[in-house]
Amino acid sequence: PVDKTQKMAELLGLGDECREGATALAGSCLADNRLNLDVYPDGCCRFLQLFKGRRGEVVQVEFLRLSSNDRVLGTTLGILPHLKHLKSLVLKGGHARDEFGLCQHGSLTSLPSDIGNLRCLTHLDLSFNSLSTLPSCILHLTSLRVLLVSHNSLVALPEDFGSLSNLTFFSAMKNQLKDLPQSIGELAVLQDLDLSENALEFLPEEVGNLHNCTELDLSGNRLSSIPDSLANLKSLRRLHLHSNLLVTVPASLASLPNLSRLDLQNNCLRAVPPEIQTSPFVHLRGNPLGETEPSPQADESSARGLRRLFLGSGEGSVIYSCISSGSFTVTSEGCKVVLACGIHFYFPPGAASDPLRIYFRTLAPDPQWVKLRHHDVLLSGVLELQPHGVKFQQEVQIWMPYASPQTLHQREVVVRTFSGQSWSDLRTRVEQKRKSKKHVAHCSVLHFSWFLVVSRLVQNECKVPTEGTLLFSSVDPNIKVTFPPGVTEETRSVKLQVLPVSAEEIEGITANAECRASPLLCLSQDSLVDFLRPVRIQLPLPPGVTGLNLDRSRLHLLHGDLEGQTWDDITSQVVLEFTHLYAVFEVTHFSWYWLWYTTKTYIGGIAKKVYERLRMYQVNFIALQRKKDPEQVLLQCVPKHKVDPVLKKLQDRYRGPEPSDIVEMFEGEQFFAAFERGISIDMDRPDCVDGRLSFIFYSHLKNMKEIYVTSPVDRKGQAVKGQVSFYRGAVPESIPEDASRRRKGPDSLWLATLPIKLPRLKPRWGENPGPLNGFSFPPLNLGNAETGYLTQANLLSIARRVGADWQTIGLNLGLTYQQIERIGYNNREDLDKQILDMLFSWAQQNSEDPDCVSKLITAMKESGRQDIADEVETIIELGRQKYRDSIRRVGL
C-alpha cells in the first residue's frame, strides 16, 4: 500500500522538492526529543518529510513547535495524534505580517478530535490563531498544566472548562470573552490566570475558589465591580485590574496576606475604601478620585489612560478604549467601537473600502471656538474624529452620552458638528440605555470632524414652495405661520423656534405683576431676499388677556434682531387683528417677534432686560478643603438648584464656608479664581492665566477643579487666613450691550470671595536633638565631608515637607512592602510618626553607603517631590561650600 503521508505530500505538490531537504533536516531540526519547525516558512512540509523518512524518531518527539501561518498546517494536524509522547505542542500564528506590518493570525480554527488522546501533553500554545470556540478535544487533555489561547476570537469558554483539573497556567488575553463559566472555580491548582483585554462585564463568584492563584490579570475589560469572593484568594500576590470601568472595589482586598501589587489604575473610581487607599502596594493613578459624580463627558485627566481591547475585524468585532485620545483601524468588514466614556461607533461593512486608521480625542469646549447660539445649552465635551473630510461609503453611526437636561423643558437634544468653518446640527435620535439609564444622542455621518451635544429650542422647519404652505410650532400649536401662494419664486427653507416664557418669570424679572408677554417666536430662512408677499403669523395673546378684555393701548408687538440686542415696537407699523385668543399680523422678513401687554411706555428697554435675564443662570460658588489635607481645595461653580445635593455628596470628605451669594452668568462665560492673602498655587499650570485659574461656565457640565495650594507664610507660628476670589473673564461676544457696559472696570469684574484657611502646622518634631515624638535616634551623618553631609536636623527638616505620600517615597528609597506596612501599622494613629519612622529607618540602614544622599535625591524626584530634592541638593551644596572654605582656611 502507498504510504498515506506520501500521498498527502504529493497532493500538495511537495514531491521531490520536500524529499531533498529531508536528509539535511535530520541533523539540523530533530534534536533529541525536540522539533522546532516554526522558524521555517515551510516547517510543516519539512515535518511531513521527517515523519515519512524517520517516523520512528518523530513519534518519540516530546516538544514540537509549528507555525499556524503555514499553508500545509491542515495536513500536518492529522499526524499529530500519532505523537503519543508529546509533552509540549506549540501551534502559534504571528509568524507572518501583512502589508501594514501587522502580525497575521494563524489559520487554525479547530483541532482534530484525536488530539484529546495525547495523554502526556502538559503544555499547549494556540496563540495568535482564529479560534472562535475552544476545541472540545482540549477538555480531554487530563495532564494539561499550561494552556495559552491568547490573541484569538473566543467569545466564551466551555461550561465544563473546570474539568482541566491539573491546569496551573491559563492565558486567554486579547479575545472577546464576555463572561466566564462557573466551573472556572474548579481549577483547584491554577496559579496564574490571564484574562486581560477581553470584554468581561461580570465575574462569577466562583473565581474566589482559586485558592492557589498567585497572579490574576483582569485588566482591559469592562468590569464595573468585582465580587467580594476575591478576598478568598489568600495566595494571591499580584492582582491587575487596571483599565476597566470599576466604580467600586471591596475593602477586603487590602487584607490579602500575600498581595504585593494591586493595580487599579485608569478606572472610574471616585472613592476607595481607606484600607485600599493607604496600602503601599495599591496603584490608583488615572482615577477621578474626589470627583462628586459621574459625568458622561470625558475628563481631560483621563488622557493618561491606556488603550485596552483588541482591534478586530468583522461586523461582530468590538474595539474598546478607556482614554480620551487614541486610534484604531477600521477595515472593509466593519466593526463596533466603544470608548469607556460611553461614546459608541458602528462602522457597517463596506463603510471603508480600505483599512483606515481613525484617530479620536475628546476636548474641553473653548468658547472662542464652540459658538453657542442664544438659549443653547452645552451637554457634552467636544469629540474630534480624524482624518477630517474622509468620506465613508456608508453612514457611520455615533452614540454620544450627554448630561441629561432635566431642568430644561420644551427643548430638543441634537448633535452639532463643525465643518472647519461653521457649525451645523445633525438629525439626532435620543436614546436611553437600559441598564445605566444614561441618555445618548445618536446620529449618522458620512465624514469625520468635530462633534458635540447641545440642547436647543425645539426647531420646526419646512420647505416653502411657490404654492405656499403652513408651518406650526410643536411646542405651542397655537403659533402658526401661513405662507400664501406666490410668496417666493424659488423654494426656501424656513425654521421656527419658540421660547415659552411664564408669567412668573416675567413678574420676577420686571417686579411688575401687570407685565405679561406671549411666547418668544424666532423665524429664520436660508435666503437673504425678503418674501414677495406678506407672511401671516398667529401668536397667542399674553396670559390672562383675551379679545374680550383687551386694551389695545397696552398691547405691543416687538421685533428683535437675531442677537436680541435691540427690540423695536412695531405695533403701529403692522395691521394687528385679534380673535378671542390670538393676535394675527403680517411681515415680509424674519426675526424675533414678541407680544407684550403692559402700561409701561418704554417697552423695548424692558423686553431687552428680560431677554438678557432669560439667557442667564443663577449660580453659587463653593470653595471646600479636604478634611484630611486642607491644602487640597475644591472650587466649583454650581447652578443654585444643584448646590444642596452637591454639598451633601461632598460633606463627608470636605469642609468649608457657606456657598457664595447668587451670581448670574451666561452659558459659555469665562471666569477666574484667584487665591489671595497669603495663599498661592502653581503658576505653571496650563489653566493658570496671570496667576488666576481659568474656568468656563456651562450650566449642565461640571465647573469644578481641585487644586493644591501652598503659602509663603511660615505656618509654624500661625494659621494662614486667606481667601479665594472669583472674577469675570473677557466679556462674551454675544451678550447684550447693556450687560457688557455693566461689566467694564476692575471692580465690576469681581463676583464673590470665600475664605480659605490653612491651619497652623502643629509642632511635629522639635528642633532639639533629643527624643522626637517618642522616637530617639542616634546622631546621623549621611554622606561625607567632601560631598556634603545630611545630619539629623536636616532629615527633620525634610520630614516636615513629606506628607501622605511617605509610602511612595519609602518604596522608592528601597524599603520593602513589609517594612512600609509595619511602619504604617505601628504608627497608625500618627502621620508624623509614620514619616519619621520611615525616613530614619532608611537612614540607619544606609548610613554607611557613600551614595545614600544621591539615592535620596533620586527617590524624591521619582516620587514627584522635586521640591524636596531641590532642598536636599541645596543642603549638600552648602555643606560642600563649608568644606571648601575650611580647606582654604588651613591652607590645604
C-alpha positions, 0 to 999 in steps of 0.5 A: 500500500502507498504510504498515506503521508506520501500521498498527502505530500504529493497532493500538495505538490511537495514531491521531490522538492520536500524529499531533498531537504529531508536528509539535511533536516535530520541533523539540523531540526530533530534534536533529541526529543525536540522539533522546532519547525516554526522558524521555517516558512515551510516547517510543516512540509519539512515535518511531513518529510521527517515523519515519512523518512524517520517516523520512528524518531518523530513519534518519540518527539516530546516538544514540537513547535509549528507555525499556524501561518503555514499553508500545509498546517491542515495536513500536518494536524492529522499526524499529530495524534500519532505523537503519543509522547508529546509533552509540549505542542506549540501551534502559534500564528504571528509568524507572518505580517501583512502589508501594514506590518501587522502580525497575521493570525494563524489559520487554525480554527479547530483541532482534530478530535484525536488530539484529546488522546495525547495523554502526556501533553502538559503544555499547549500554545494556540496563540495568535490563531482564529479560534472562535470556540475552544476545541472540545478535544482540549477538555480531554487533555487530563495532564494539561498544566499550561494552556495559552489561547491568547490573541484569538476570537473566543467569545466564551469558554466551555461550561465544563472548562473546570474539568482541566483539573491539573491546569496551573497556567491559563492565558486567554488575553486579547479575545472577546470573552464576555463572561466566564463559566462557573466551573472556572472555580474548579481549577483547584491548582491554577496559579496564574490566570490571564484574562486581560483585554477581553470584554468581561462585564461580570465575574462569577463568584466562583473565581474566589475558589482559586485558592492557589492563584498567585497572579490574576490579570483582569485588566482591559475589560469592562468590569464595573465591580468585582465580587467580594469572593476575591478576598478568598484568594489568600495566595494571591500576590499580584492582582491587575485590574487596571483599565476597566470601568470599576466604580467600586472595589471591596475593602477586603482586598487590602487584607490579602496576606500575600498581595504585593501589587494591586493595580487599579489604575485608569478606572472610574473610581471616585472613592476607595475604601481607606484600607485600599487607599493607604496600602503601599502596594495599591496603584490608583493613578488615572482615577477621578478620585474626589470627583462628586459624580459621574459625568458622561463627558470625558475628563481631560485627566483621563488622557493618561489612560491606556488603550485596552481591547483588541482591534478586530475585524468583522461586523461582530468585532468590538474595539474598546478604549478607556482614554480620551485620545487614541486610534484604531483601524477600521477595515472593509468588514466593519466593526463596533467601537466603544470608548469607556466614556460611553461614546459608541461607533458602528462602522457597517461593512463596506463603510471603508473600502480600505483599512483606515486608521481613525484617530479620536480625542475628546476636548474641553469646549473653548468658547472662542471656538464652540459658538453657542447660539442664544438659549443653547445649552452645552451637554457634552465635551467636544469629540474630534474624529480624524482624518477630517473630510474622509468620506465613508461609503456608508453612514457611520453611526455615533452614540454620544452620552450627554448630561441629561437636561432635566431642568430644561423643558420644551427643548430638543437634544441634537448633535452639532458638528463643525465643518472647519468653518461653521457649525451645523446640527445633525438629525439626532435620535435620543436614546436611553440605555437600559441598564445605566439609564444614561441618555445618548444622542445618536446620529449618522455621518458620512465624514469625520470632524468635530462633534458635540451635544447641545440642547436647543429650542425645539426647531420646526422647519419646512420647505416653502414652495411657490404654492405656499404652505403652513408651518406650526410650532410643536411646542405651542400649536397655537403659533402658526405661520401661513405662507400664501401662494406666490410668496417666493419664486424659488423654494426656501427653507424656513425654521421656527423656534419658540421660547415659552416664557411664564408669567412668573418669570416675567413678574420676577424679572420686571417686579411688575405683576401687570407685565405679561408677554406671549411666547418668544417666536424666532423665524429664520430662512436660508435666503437673504431676499425678503418674501414677495408677499406678506407672511401671516403669523398667529401668536397667542395673546399674553396670559390672562388677556383675551379679545374680550378684555383687551386694551389695545393701548397696552398691547405691543408687538416687538421685533428683535434682531437675531442677537436680541440686542435691540427690540423695536415696537412695531405695533403701529407699523403692522395691521394687528387683528385679534380673535378671542385668543390670538393676535394675527399680523403680517411681515415680509422678513424674519426675526424675533417677534414678541407680544407684550401687554403692559402700561409701561411706555418704554417697552423695548428697554424692558423686553431687552432686560428680560431677554438678557435675564432669560439667557442667564443662570443663577449660580453659587460658588463653593470653595471646600478643603479636604478634611484630611489635607486642607491644602487640597481645595475644591472650587466649583461653580454650581447652578443654585438648584444643584448646590444642596445635593452637591454639598451633601455628596461632598460633606463627608470628605470636605469642609468649608464656608457657606456657598457664595451669594447668587451670581448670574452668568451666561452659558459659555462665560469665562471666569477666574479664581484667584487665591489671595492673602497669603495663599498661592498655587502653581503658576505653571499650570496650563489653566493658570492665566496671570496667576488666576485659574481659568474656568468656563461656565456651562450650566449642565457640565461640571465647573469644578477643579481641585487644586493644591495650594501652598503659602509663603507664610511660615505656618509654624507660628500661625494659621494662614487666613486667606481667601479665594476670589472669583472674577469675570473673564473677557466679556462674551461676544454675544451678550447684550450691550447693556450687560457688557457696559455693566461689566467694564472696570476692575471692580465690576469684574469681581463676583464673590470671595470665600475664605480659605484657611490653612491651619497652623502646622502643629509642632511635629518634631522639635528642633532639639536633638533629643527624643522626637515624638517618642522616637530617639535616634542616634546622631546621623551623618549621611554622606561625607565631608567632601560631598556634603553631609545630611545630619539629623536636623536636616532629615527633620527638616525634610520630614516636615515637607513629606506628607501622605505620600511617605509610602511612595517615597519609602518604596522608592528609597528601597524599603520593602512592602513589609517594612512600609506596612509595619511602619504604617501599622505601628504608627497608625494613629500618627502621620508624623510618626509614620514619616519619621519612622520611615525616613530614619529607618532608611537612614540607619540602614544606609548610613554607611553607603557613600551614595545614600544622599544621591539615592535620596535625591533620586527617590524624591524626584521619582516620587514627584517631590522635586521640591524636596530634592531641590532642598536636599541638593541645596543642603549638600551644596552648602555643606560642600561650600563649608568644606571648601572654605575650611580647606582654604582656611588651613591652607590645604 
